[in-house]
């Protein structure tokens, strides 16, 4: 008996615009990393929270932000050459992608309960998670004076992490809220 793969899909799931709209928004946000910006002012945490909040499929919620960030990392590697490609072989690469996955899981807490204050709180939590994890990695790799000195050295960048996460969260969550008003197929809590 032939294997029927359509039984895994909900009716019309592959043809509905929702997952494609979410994916496009996440990919576009990730590619903004190619634009000039202050250090750490990026969409990394916001795309993960957004994917976790709105993709009905937990697999897509994890996979799309990770792949979008990987595509943007490859593009940055092409633009910046060998210096950036060294990043792919570093412990930072694993740490950042672990933060993306953890922030996606954090975004699951927003499912069906997306409000401005909640997005703000989750964005701050995601930014703090990113700061703590990436500086802990730096602490083991670069900071000879210890972990606390790495956290102290990272504080000037933390403000940009928070501002970037808040900016992109406002764009993604706010933009999607506006889009949902115009497109009836996007009204479901998760897509």
C-alpha positions as CSV (number, residue, x, y, z in Angstrom):
1,X,0.0,0.0,0.0
2,X,1.5,3.4,-1.0
3,X,2.3,5.8,1.8
4,X,-0.1,8.7,2.0
5,X,1.8,11.9,3.2
6,X,-1.3,14.1,2.9
7,X,-2.8,12.5,6.1
8,X,-0.2,14.4,8.1
9,X,-1.4,17.8,6.8
10,X,-4.5,19.4,8.1
11,X,-7.0,20.2,5.4
12,X,-5.7,22.9,3.2
13,X,-2.7,23.5,5.5
14,X,-0.1,23.5,2.7
15,X,-2.1,25.9,0.6
16,X,-3.1,28.4,3.3
17,X,-1.1,31.7,3.3
18,X,-0.5,31.7,7.1
19,X,2.7,29.6,7.3
20,X,4.1,31.3,4.2
21,X,3.4,34.8,5.5
22,X,5.1,33.9,8.9
23,X,8.1,32.4,7.1
24,X,8.4,35.5,4.8
25,X,8.2,37.9,7.7
26,X,10.9,35.9,9.6
27,X,13.2,35.6,6.6
28,X,12.9,39.3,5.7
29,X,13.6,40.3,9.4
30,X,16.6,38.0,9.5
31,X,18.0,39.5,6.3
32,X,17.9,43.0,7.8
33,X,21.1,41.9,9.6
34,X,22.8,42.8,6.3
35,X,21.9,46.4,6.8
36,X,24.2,48.7,8.7
37,X,23.2,48.6,12.4
38,X,24.7,49.1,15.9
39,X,26.4,46.0,17.4
40,X,23.9,43.5,18.6
41,X,20.9,45.5,17.3
42,X,19.4,42.5,15.5
43,X,16.2,40.5,15.1
44,X,17.6,37.3,16.5
45,X,15.4,36.9,19.6
46,X,12.4,38.6,18.0
47,X,12.1,36.2,15.1
48,X,12.4,33.2,17.5
49,X,9.6,34.6,19.8
50,X,7.4,35.4,16.8
51,X,7.8,31.9,15.3
52,X,7.1,30.3,18.7
53,X,4.0,32.4,19.2
54,X,2.4,31.9,15.8
55,X,3.4,28.7,14.0
56,X,0.9,26.0,14.8
57,X,3.6,23.4,14.1
58,X,6.2,23.3,16.8
59,X,8.6,21.9,14.3
60,X,8.2,24.9,11.9
61,X,8.3,27.2,14.9
62,X,11.8,26.0,15.7
63,X,13.0,25.3,12.1
64,X,12.0,28.5,10.3
65,X,13.8,31.0,12.7
66,X,16.9,28.8,12.8
67,X,17.0,28.4,9.0
68,X,16.3,32.1,8.4
69,X,19.2,33.1,10.8
70,X,21.4,30.5,9.0
71,X,20.6,32.0,5.6
72,X,21.4,35.5,7.0
73,X,24.6,34.2,8.5
74,X,25.6,32.7,5.1
75,X,24.8,36.0,3.4
76,X,26.9,37.8,6.1
77,X,29.7,35.3,5.4
78,X,29.6,36.1,1.7
79,X,29.7,39.8,2.4
80,X,32.4,39.8,5.0
81,X,34.4,36.8,3.8
82,X,36.7,34.6,5.7
83,X,36.5,36.5,9.0
84,X,32.8,35.8,9.3
85,X,33.1,32.2,8.1
86,X,35.4,31.5,11.1
87,X,32.3,32.2,13.2
88,X,30.6,29.0,11.8
89,X,33.4,26.9,13.5
90,X,33.2,28.7,16.8
91,X,31.4,27.9,20.0
92,X,29.5,31.2,19.6
93,X,27.7,29.8,16.6
94,X,26.3,26.9,18.7
95,X,25.5,29.2,21.6
96,X,23.6,31.7,19.5
97,X,21.6,29.0,17.8
98,X,20.8,27.4,21.1
99,X,19.5,30.9,22.2
100,X,17.3,31.0,19.1
101,X,15.9,27.6,19.9
102,X,15.3,28.5,23.6
103,X,13.7,31.8,22.7
104,X,11.4,29.9,20.3
105,X,10.4,27.7,23.2
106,X,9.9,30.8,25.3
107,X,7.6,32.1,22.5
108,X,5.3,29.1,23.0
109,X,4.2,30.9,26.1
110,X,2.7,33.7,23.9
111,X,0.5,31.3,22.0
112,X,-3.0,32.6,22.0
113,X,-2.0,35.3,24.5
114,X,-0.2,37.9,22.5
115,X,-0.6,41.4,24.0
116,X,1.7,44.4,24.0
117,X,2.8,43.9,27.7
118,X,3.4,40.2,27.2
119,X,5.5,40.7,24.1
120,X,7.5,43.3,25.9
121,X,8.1,41.0,28.9
122,X,9.0,38.0,26.7
123,X,11.3,40.2,24.6
124,X,13.1,41.4,27.7
125,X,13.4,37.8,28.9
126,X,14.7,36.7,25.5
127,X,17.3,39.5,25.5
128,X,18.5,38.6,28.9
129,X,18.7,34.9,28.0
130,X,20.8,35.8,24.9
131,X,23.1,38.1,27.0
132,X,23.6,35.5,29.8
133,X,24.3,32.6,27.4
134,X,26.5,34.4,24.9
135,X,28.6,36.1,27.5
136,X,28.9,32.8,29.5
137,X,30.4,31.3,26.3
138,X,32.7,34.4,25.9
139,X,33.6,33.9,29.5
140,X,35.0,30.5,28.9
141,X,36.6,31.4,25.6
142,X,37.9,35.0,25.8
143,X,37.7,36.5,29.3
144,X,40.7,35.4,31.3
145,X,39.5,37.6,34.3
146,X,36.4,35.5,34.7
147,X,32.7,35.3,33.9
148,X,31.7,38.4,35.8
149,X,34.2,40.5,33.9
150,X,32.7,39.2,30.7
151,X,29.2,40.2,31.8
152,X,30.6,43.7,32.7
153,X,32.3,44.0,29.3
154,X,29.1,42.9,27.6
155,X,26.8,45.5,29.3
156,X,27.3,48.2,26.5
157,X,26.1,45.6,24.0
158,X,23.2,44.5,26.1
159,X,21.4,47.8,25.6
160,X,21.5,47.2,21.8
161,X,20.3,43.6,22.2
162,X,17.3,44.8,24.2
163,X,16.6,47.7,21.8
164,X,17.0,45.5,18.7
165,X,14.7,42.8,20.1
166,X,12.1,45.3,21.1
167,X,12.3,47.1,17.7
168,X,11.9,43.8,15.7
169,X,9.3,42.4,18.1
170,X,7.2,45.6,17.5
171,X,7.6,45.2,13.8
172,X,6.9,41.5,13.6
173,X,4.1,41.3,16.2
174,X,2.6,44.7,15.3
175,X,2.9,44.2,11.6
176,X,1.3,40.8,11.8
177,X,-1.6,42.2,13.9
178,X,-2.3,44.7,11.2
179,X,-2.1,42.1,8.5
180,X,-4.5,39.8,10.4
181,X,-7.1,42.6,10.3
182,X,-7.0,42.6,6.5
183,X,-6.5,38.9,5.7
184,X,-9.2,36.6,7.2
185,X,-7.1,33.4,6.7
186,X,-4.7,34.7,9.3
187,X,-7.2,35.1,12.1
188,X,-6.4,31.8,13.9
189,X,-4.4,32.0,17.1
190,X,-1.6,29.9,15.5
191,X,-1.2,29.1,11.9
